[in-house]
Amino acid sequence: MAEATSPTTSPSPAVDVSGLVQSLGDAVVISDADGRIVTWNPAAERIFGFSEAEAMGEMLDLITPERHRRRHWDGYAKTMRTGQTRYGTSLLKVPALHKDGHTLSIAFTVSLLFGADGEVSGIVAVIRDETERFEEERRLRRRMAELEEALGTLVLA
């Protein structure tokens, strides 16, 4: 196995980044500077329903709801132009599309990829399906509102 070294660490086994991406439980989606999907791991297939063959080379519109596309592409273009994202390491929570058409609630972080020339060459997103948790929170909020209303009715009676 190859050894990796850096000025501040001793030799250690090299990391198989491709194998890591393939084995992660979270989706890893990498898009190029134009917004075409260039990496789509098995977790992305599980979450979004599209096979790697179906997703590769497609635009991110594949998983972006129609009503969010303009804002998405405006931000994407600005990031490609400036080499900066306003989100940094923030966890983003947005709706997304599944292959069968239903809406997902996803949470993700993004990181910019840079080419040898220092220009942004793409974006990597690490994505988690939060749909079940989001729906449970919505049910709990609804139930709390019902209980608060019932309590208010009892107090007034």
N, C-alpha and C positions, 0 to 999 in steps of 0.2 A: 504494500500500500504506500502511496506517496506521502511524504511528510510536508506539512505546511509550517512555515516559520514566519515570525515577524520580529522586529527589533525588540519588542517588549515581552515576548513569550518564548518558552522553550519549544522544541519541535513537538508536534502533536499530529495524530492521524488527520488526513485531509477529510473534509466533509463532502459527502456525495449530495450536492445541492439538488440535483435533478431527482434523486431518490427521495430526498426530504420533501420536496414539493409534491411528488406523487403520493406520498404516504400521509400527508397532513389530513386531519379531519376537517379543517377549514378549506374553503375554496380558495384557490390562487388563480387569479385571472390577470394576465399581462396583456396590455394593448400597446400597439406601436404609436408613433407620433400622429398617425392619421385616425387612430381609434379602432383599428382592426385588431381582433383577438389573435394573439400569437402564442399564448400559453393558456391551457384549460385543463386543470387537474381532475382526477376522479371525484373529488368532493364537489367541484363545480358541476360536474355531470349529475351527481346525486341531488344537489340543491336545486339546480335550474332545469334539469330534465333533458338537456341537449347533450348528445354525445360529443366527444372531442372532435370527431369528423364533421359534425354539424356546426360546431361553434368556430373552429379554426378559420381565420380569414374573414369572418363576419364582423360587421360593425357592432359596437356596444349597444346599439339600438335593439339588438337581439334580446337583451334583458332589461332595457330601460323603458318604463311606461311612456306612452306617447305624450302625456301631459307634462312630463319632466324632461323631455329631450332637448328642447330649446335651451333651457337653463343649463343642462348638463353640457351640451356642446359649446355654449358660450364660455363656461368655466374651463372646459378642456382646452379650447383654443388659446385662452389667456395663459393657462399653465404651460402649454407648449411654447408660446411666444416669450414668456418671461422667465421660465425655468423655476417658477415658484408656485406653490400651492398654498392657499389660505388656510387649509385644513391641518397642515403639519402632521402631528401624531394624534389628532383628535379622532375619536370614534364617531363615524358618521352613521346615521340611521335613516334609511330611505326605503321606499317601496321598490320592488323589482318584479320582473315578469318570469313566470315559469313557462316551459314549453307548452303546457296544456292551456295556457291563458290565464290561470289564476294569479292573483297578486301575492307576492311574498313580502315580508318585512325583513330586511337585512341590516346587519351592522358590519361596518368594515373600516379598515384603515388603508391609506394609500401611501406609496412611496414613489418618488421619481427615479427613473433610470436614465443614466447619462452615457452618451457615446464617448469614444476616444477624443472627439473634438470638443468635449465639454458641453455640448448641446443636449437638451432633453431628448431622449430617443423613445421614451415610453413611460407607462405608469403600471405599477404592480398594485393590485388590490387583494387584500386578504379578507375574505368574506365569511360571515357566519349567518345562518338562517335563524332569525329571531321570531319567526311567525308565531309559534306556539306560545312563547313567553309574552309577546305583545298582546295576543288574544286573551291570555289569562289575565294580564294586567287590566285590559279593557273590561273584562267580566267583573273583576274585583272592584274597579272604580264604579261601574254601574250598580253593583250590589251595595257599595258604600253609600251611594247617592240615595238608593231606595231606603236603606236603613236610617239615614239622616232625615229623610222626608217623613218616615214613619215616626221617628223620635220627635220630630217637630210637631207632628199631629197630636201625639200623646201629651206633650207639654202644653199645647194650646187647649186641650180638652178639659 
